[in-house]
Amino acid sequence: MEDASQSTAEQVAIDYAGTEMPTLETPEDVHLYCIRPFVWKKDMVRWEDYNITNTDIDFVNSLLASVRLH
């Protein structure tokens, strides 16, 4: 179903993906949208699922803390 308030490109993206996409106006918006599923917050990681040392965990957490997503 078409929506008159959406551009043709937005409608094609919705038709192709089968779901609505957010409006991505800048390259930064696109970048953040693409990496968001792969970046997690420090307290959301289940470290017991990984075979790594506490030093590795601290390093990864410091990297995560340095990334700021909106």
C-alpha positions in Angstrom: 0.0 0.0 0.0 1.4 3.4 -1.0 1.6 6.3 1.4 1.5 9.8 -0.3 3.6 11.3 2.4 6.6 9.0 1.5 9.1 9.5 -1.3 9.3 6.9 -4.0 12.7 5.7 -2.6 11.2 5.3 0.9 8.2 3.3 -0.6 10.6 1.1 -2.6 12.7 0.4 0.6 9.5 -0.5 2.5 8.3 -2.7 -0.3 11.7 -4.4 -0.7 12.3 -5.0 3.0 8.7 -5.7 4.0 9.1 -3.3 6.9 9.2 0.4 7.4 12.6 2.1 7.5 13.5 5.2 9.5 14.2 8.4 7.7 18.0 8.5 7.2 19.0 11.9 6.0 22.8 12.0 6.5 25.6 9.5 6.0 26.0 9.6 9.8 22.4 8.5 10.2 22.9 5.6 7.9 26.2 4.6 9.6 24.5 4.6 13.1 21.5 2.7 11.8 23.7 0.0 10.3 26.0 -0.5 13.2 23.4 -0.3 16.0 22.5 -4.0 15.9 26.2 -4.9 16.3 27.0 -2.6 19.2 25.8 -3.4 22.7 25.9 -1.7 26.0 28.4 -2.7 28.7 25.8 -4.2 31.1 23.9 -6.1 28.3 26.7 -8.5 27.4 26.5 -12.0 28.7 30.2 -12.6 29.2 29.7 -16.2 30.3 28.9 -16.9 26.7 32.4 -16.0 25.6 35.7 -17.7 26.4 37.7 -14.6 27.2 39.7 -13.3 30.2 38.8 -10.5 32.6 41.5 -8.3 30.9 39.8 -8.9 27.5 36.4 -8.0 29.1 37.8 -4.8 30.5 39.3 -3.9 27.1 36.0 -4.5 25.2 34.0 -2.6 27.8 36.4 0.4 27.5 35.9 0.3 23.7 32.2 0.2 24.1 32.3 3.1 26.5 34.2 5.2 23.9 31.4 4.7 21.3 28.5 7.0 21.8 25.3 6.2 19.9 22.3 8.5 20.0 
